[in-house]
Amino acid sequence: MSLLHPARTEPAPAPAWTVGDLVVRRVDEVELPAQTGPWLLPGATPEVVAAAPWLQPDFADADRVLRLASHTFAVAAGGLRILVDTGIGNGKDRANPAWHRLDTDYLDRLERAGFPPGSVDLVVLTHLHTDHVGWNTRRDGDAWVPTFPRARYLTSRAEWDHWAGTELEEPRRQMFRDSVHPVAEHGLLDLLDVPADGLEIAPGVALVPMPGHTPGQVAVRLTSGGATALITGDCIHHPVQLAEPGIDSHVDIDPALAGATRRKLLAELADTDTLLLGSHFPPPTAGLVRRDGAAYRLLAVPGTTGRPADGGTAP
Ligand SMILES: [Zn+2]
């Protein structure tokens, strides 16, 4: 897979998971290029991957290189259409060549999943990194305008305050200019105070703090009919971090706190029925956390790929 031209994924129905009365779909943007894993998670060496054979073939390739993906989770909840993170986006000038001026059919995929842009009610930004905010906006002539004009865009106030108080390098300033500020300027951005025990934003949908990767990062907890699921954001980038919870991400702002957050979460999820949905996990993307010796493994739970008659078209 070329760094300059990341592969488009083939058109396929968006896989879906049901969580009580909620339906979550994965809407694909791109597979991330093979260079991503060694850069992002340098501790995930081929030896580490080999020691956890369950990672292959889905989560690592035959050369023991990690697979990673960019996608959105589209949640139908109590009549609301909610997107969790918006990927890299099309046509954006980016320092990372794998993210520079993408041209994917993401919006078509979103529509096929039952989430045309004009229908979206809430857009949750787990954190304000380039690969989580890109489809916040689309190009309209010389301007970047909100892709989801009816939506409230939600992120934590702690996240906003961190970046507002930081001297940004030009590539990150560019990202804020083209993907975050237009949403705020259109009056669509809400900054939320997220307490430690979570903040419900819709029936059964709550934000929970996952600090470390960024200071104000949140995960999204889904609870309905006795079932629970958790959308990670970047508190866990890849299932290899279940096998080796000490593997930090190269881009964690506070690696020690990120590691503590990850270990606490894994201990809470271990051997429960909570479905873990990974924001960069490649297909099958979701699973249950199971204790495995001194660490954990992911027991994969693939989504179903029926047409979105069960909540996508008429949530
Ligand atoms: Zn990310």
Boltz pocket constraint, residues with backbone or C-beta under 6 A from the ligand:
constraints:
  - pocket:
      binder: B
      contacts: [[A, 129], [A, 131], [A, 132], [A, 234], [A, 280]]
      max_distance: 6.0
